[in-house]
Amino acid sequence: LLLLFSAVLFAEAQVTSPYSRLGLGFLRTNGFSANRGFAELSGGYASTANINFNNPASYGTLSLTTLEIGANMDIVSIAGRDSNYNAYNGSFSHVAIGIPLKRGTWGMSFGLLPFSNMNYTFRQFGTDSAFGGYQHIYRGFGSLYQAYLGTGAQFKGFSFGVNAGYLFGKLEYSRYLLFPDSVDAYNSRNAATYRVNGFVYNAGLQYRVVLKKKTKENDLKHDILFSVGVFGSSQVPISTKVTRLWDRFVYDNTGTPIPVDTVSSIVNGRSTIVLPYQLGGGFTFGNEANWLVGADFRYANWSSFSNDFNDEQLNDSWRVAVGLQYTPNIESRKIGGKVQLKLGGYYGQSEAVYAGRTLNEAGATVGIGIPASRKAIARINISGDFGKRGFESKLVISETYYRLNLGLVLNDTWFIKRKFD
């Protein structure tokens, strides 16, 4: 199953966004299906049967072996100064397994998920008195992926965990200057291919305390817990192999470009990309079996990022999110009582910068977790994310997006010592 869905992940993971031309492309969410329904709360969230990749300290609470496969569909409405465009994309989003090495105390997880995607084409038209009409064309496409292995453990209310990952993939940039109305001017092409390979990590810490314990004297069905956590990573250098070509060319009768001369050419050159440091934190209050509320804050220092081909300015990004989850009756024999209902909202600042202006983001999420059987060994998590990216101005391209997320979570108990042989 891992090999099958990993192959589909490589083939299908794409995005269509004009802002994917910035940095490493459109940064994909790291939250899995259980987190996405309530605005991807991660700092203080820990589950016995769900994987929280963003904060690996949560692996210590795993009690069931968990296999999760996720998919998503994006519908993006892009509005410019004088035009509108709708884009539709669907892909598998992640494959992951979580295993309790010592139930409720020590756990591990491994899997594969996309890191970023790039897919854009821009055309700019102009006129020159000597050469007539000309065109600037900017193109980019490619994807980066992350394979990871992580572990987390808890002791006396404290939990600590770390994910070690391998980042890999390919990004291709190209710029063209074309003179379709002139036979006296050569077209020019400047293209670069980055093959990215390097190790990344993220770490997390959580602390959990019982605020009110279930007893025979009160009516509580479960303990009331308060959990707080932090997670993040430092700046990490990533090695890249760069192939660059800058030449001039003409088109033959069939439309095939014929090189005239080469300005510069580099094959398998070496370069380094430094990923920014990131920091997040949050809390949850309640319990996973009945009701849970919480909030998160995240920050990433993208203003320090740069590479030698795409020198567009980026901004530091931040995001505030709140969310809640409610389960009517987890002990019910009916499936309806075990259904998880989720709601969330978020507001923040994107790393993208356009015309020197910062782009804000805001949105709301809604989700539902449906048990596939009365024993709840399988669940289907469905969530929607509705938001907007871009401030109100006719000079800026704004995005209104609708994302549908689907996750299949399978749980089982492994490594049980037989009492009877």
N, C-alpha and C positions, 0 to 999 in steps of 0.2 A: 504493500500500500504506500509506504514512504517513497519508494522509487517511482511508482506510477504517478502520484500526485506531485512529486518534485518535478517530473518531466513536464507535466501540465503547467506548473508554476512558471517554469522558464519560458514556455511557449506563449502564455497568455498574459503575464503580468505587464500591463501597459497603462498609460494615462495620457489624456490629451489636455494640456494646459499651457497657455502662453507663458506662464511663470515657471514652467519646468526648465526654461532656458537658464535659470539662475542657479548658481552653486552646483550641486550634484544632482539637480533635478527635483522633481516633486517628492518630498520626504514622506514615506509611507508610515502609517501608524503602527506602533509596536504592540498595541493592546490586542488581546485575543477576544473571542466572542463574548465571554462573560463580562468583560470590562466595558465593551463598547456601548452597551445599552444605557449605562449611567455615566456618560461623558468620559469614559476611560479612566475612572478613578483607580489609582495604583499605589499611592504612597502607603496607606494604611490597610489596603485590601489584602486579605489572605483567605484562602479557601481550602477545604479538605478535598475537593473534587474538581477544581478548576486551576488552570495554570496562569499565573500572573507574571509574565515575562519581564515587565518593566521594573519590578522590584523582586529580585531573586531571593530576598530574605523570606518571602512567602512560601518557598518550596518546603520549608521545615514543617508546615502545617498539613501537608498532603497526607491523606489516609487511604486513598484509593489510587490505583494505577489508572492514569488518564491518557487517552488518545484523543487529540483534537485536530480536526481538519476544517479549515475556514475558506470561505469564498466571499467575494463582494462584487457589487455592480454599482458603477458610478454614472450618474446623469448630471452633466455640467452644462449650464447655460452661460455662455460667454458674451458679454455685452461690451461693445466698443463705442467709439464716438459716433459712428454712423451705420453700424451693422450689428447683427446678433447671430450667434452660432450655437448649436446644440451638439454635444458630444456624448457618446454612449460607450462605455467600456465595462467589461466583465472579466474577472480573473479569480483564480485561487489565491488566497492571501497568506496562508501559513499551514504548516504541518508540524505538530509537536507532540511529544510524549513526556508525561510526568510520572515519576516512580517514587513511592515512599520507601526509602532504604530502611528507616526505622519509623514505624507509623506514628504520625503526629509529632515527630522530633527531628528527623533528618530526611531530606528528599533531594531528588535530582530531576533535571529536565534536559531534553535536547530536541533540536528541530531545525527547520529551515523557514525563513521568511524574507520577503523583499525589503530592501533598505531604501531605495529610491528608484524612480522611473523618469525618463525624459522622452518627450515626443512633441515636437513643435516645428512649424514652418512659417516664416514671416516673409512678406514681399513688400518692398518699398519702391515706388515708381518716381522717376524724376526726368527732367529734360535738360540737355546741354546744347548750347548754341552751335558747337562744332560737331558733335556726334549724334545729336538727336536724342531720342528717348533712351533711358537706361533703367536697369533694375538692380536693387540689392536684395539678395535672398539669403536668409539665415535659417539653417536647419540643424536639428539635433535629435538623436534618438539613442536608446540604450537603457540598460537596467543594471542595478547593483543588488546583490543578494547577501544574506548573512546566515551562515550555518553556526549553530551555537551549542555549547554544552555548559550546564550550570548546576550548582548545588547550593543548598541552604539548610541551616540547622537552627534550632532554638533551644534556649536553656534559661529557665527561671524567668520567663516572660520576654527575654531578649532574643531576637533572631537576626542572623547575618547570612548573606548569600552573595554569590558572584556568578556572572555569566562570562565565559570566554568564547569569543566568536571569531569567525574567519570571514572577512569581507571580500567579495570578488565580483567581477562583472566587467562590462565594457560600455563606454560612453563615446559617442561619435558626434563631433561638432563640424560644421562646414559653413563657409561664407562665400557667396558668389557675387561678382559684379559683371553684369551682362550688358552688351550694347547691341540689341536686336536690329536697330535701324541703321547701323553703320558697318561697312566692310573695311574701314580703315583703322578700327580699334579692336584690340584683342580683349577677349573676356579674361577675367582672372578668377582663380579658385584658391581658397585657403582652407585646408581641412586638417583635422587632428583626430586621432583615435587614442583613447586612454584605456589601457587594460589595468584594472585595479586589483591588487592582491595584498592583503595585510590583515593583521590581527587587531581586534577591538575587544572591549570589555565594558561591562557596567556592573556596579555593586549596589547593595542596598542594606538598610538596617531598619528593623521594626521593634517596637515595644508594645506589648499587650498587657492590659490589666483588667481584672473582673471588677466592674463597678457594683453590680448587684447579682448575687448568686441565687440560683434557683433552689428553693427549699420547700418542705412540705407545708410550711405556714403561709407562704405567699402563692399567688396565682401564676407565677412566671412559668412558662414552658421551657425556657432556655435562659442561660446566663446572659446578662447584659454586659457587653465588653466595650472597651475603648482601646483602639489601636492607632498608633502614630508611627510614621515611617519616613525615611529619606532614601533617595536613590540618585545615581548619576555616574558620571565618568569624567576623567581629565582629558586634556588635549592628547590626541593620539596621531602620530605620523603614519601615513599609509603609502607604501611604495607603489609606483605606477610605471608602466612601460608606455612610451609615447611614440607614435608614428605620425609625422607631420609632412604635409606637402603644400607648397605654395608655388603655383605655376600660372602661365597664361596659355589660352587655348582658343581654338575656333571650332565651329560645328561643321561636319561634312553634310552631304545631301541627305543622309539618313538621320541626322540629328545626333550623331555620335561625337563626343568631344575629342578633338585631335590636339595634343599638346604641341605648343610652339616653342616655349622655353621654360626652364625651371628656375625660379628665384631661390628656393631653398628646399631641401629634402632631408628628413631625419627618419631613420628606421630603428625601432626598438631603443630609443633614447630613454634615459632614466629621469624620473621626476618624483616629487614627494608632495602629497596632499596632507595637510594637517587638519584633522577633524576638531571641531570646537569642544570645549568642555561644556557639560550639561549637568544641571542640578534640578531635582524635584523633591517634593515632600507633600504629605497630606495626612488625613486622619479619617477613621470610620468610627461610628458609634452604633451599637445595637448588636445584632447577631445575624449570621448568614441564613439561619433556618427560618427566621420570622421577618424581621425588618432591619434595614441597614441604611444609614445616611452618612454622608461624608463630603469632603472637599479636597482638592488638589491644587498645587501650584508648580509650574515648570518654567525653567529658564535655560536658554542655550546661547552661547557667545558666538553667533554666526558672523558678527562683524569682523572677527579675526581670520575668517576663512578666505583663501584665494588660491587660484591656480594660474598657470602660465598661458592659458588660452582664453578662458572665460573670466575676464577681469571685472565683471559687473559687481556693483556694490551690494552687499548684504547687510542686514540689520540684526541686532540681537533680538531673539524671539522670546516671548513669554505667554503664559496662558493660565487662567484661573478657571476651575471647573467645580461644579457641585452636582451631586446625584443622590438618588435613593433607590432602594430595592425593597419589594414587599412580597412575601409568600403567605398566602391565606392560612394553610395548615399543612405543614410538612409531614405530619403523622397520618394524614388522611389516607384512606384506602382508595379514594377516587383521584384520578389524574388531575382534575381541576383544582384540587386543594394544594397540589405540589407545584403549580405553575408560578414562575417568578415574573413579577412585573417590575419594570425598570424605567426610570426617567432621569434626565440630566440636562444641564446647560453649560455653556462655556463662552468665554470672551478672552481675546488676547491680541497680540501683535505678531504678525507673520515675519519671517526672515526676509521676505521679498520686498524690494524697494523699486518704485517706478517713478521716474522723473523727479528723483530726490525726495519723494514722499513715501511715508511708511504705510503699509497696507494692514489694516486691522481685520480680524476674523471674529465672527460670532455665530453661534449655532445652538441647536437643541437636539437631544437624542431621546429615543424611546425604544424600549426593547421588551422582549418576552422570552422566557425560557420554558420550553414545553417538554415534559418527560415523555419519552417514547413508550414507556411501560409503567405499570404500577410500582415495580421495584426500582424504577428510576436509574437503571444501569446505563441508559442512553438518554441524551437530551438534545434537543434542537434549539439553539439560541438564534433568534431573529432580532435584528435591531435596525433602526433607521437613523441617519444623521442628516439634518437639514441645516444648511448654513450659507453664509455669504463671505466672500473675500474681496476686499477692495473698498476704498472710501467713496463717498458720493461725489463724483466729478465726471463730466462728459469727456474729459481728456484722458481718463484712465480706464483700462480694461478691468471690468469687475466680473467675478465668478459667483454664480449662485449654484450650489451643488446639492444633490440628493443622493445619498449613499445607502445602499441596502447591503447589510452584512448578514451572512449566514454561517453558522458554525455547528458542526456535528461533534458532540462530546460523548465518548464511550468510557465507562468506568468499570473496573473489575478489581478484585482482591487477589494479589499475587503473593507468592512466597509464604503460603500457609503450611505450617508443619502439621502433618497428618497425626491425628490421635489414634486412628486405627489403620492398620496396613492390610 
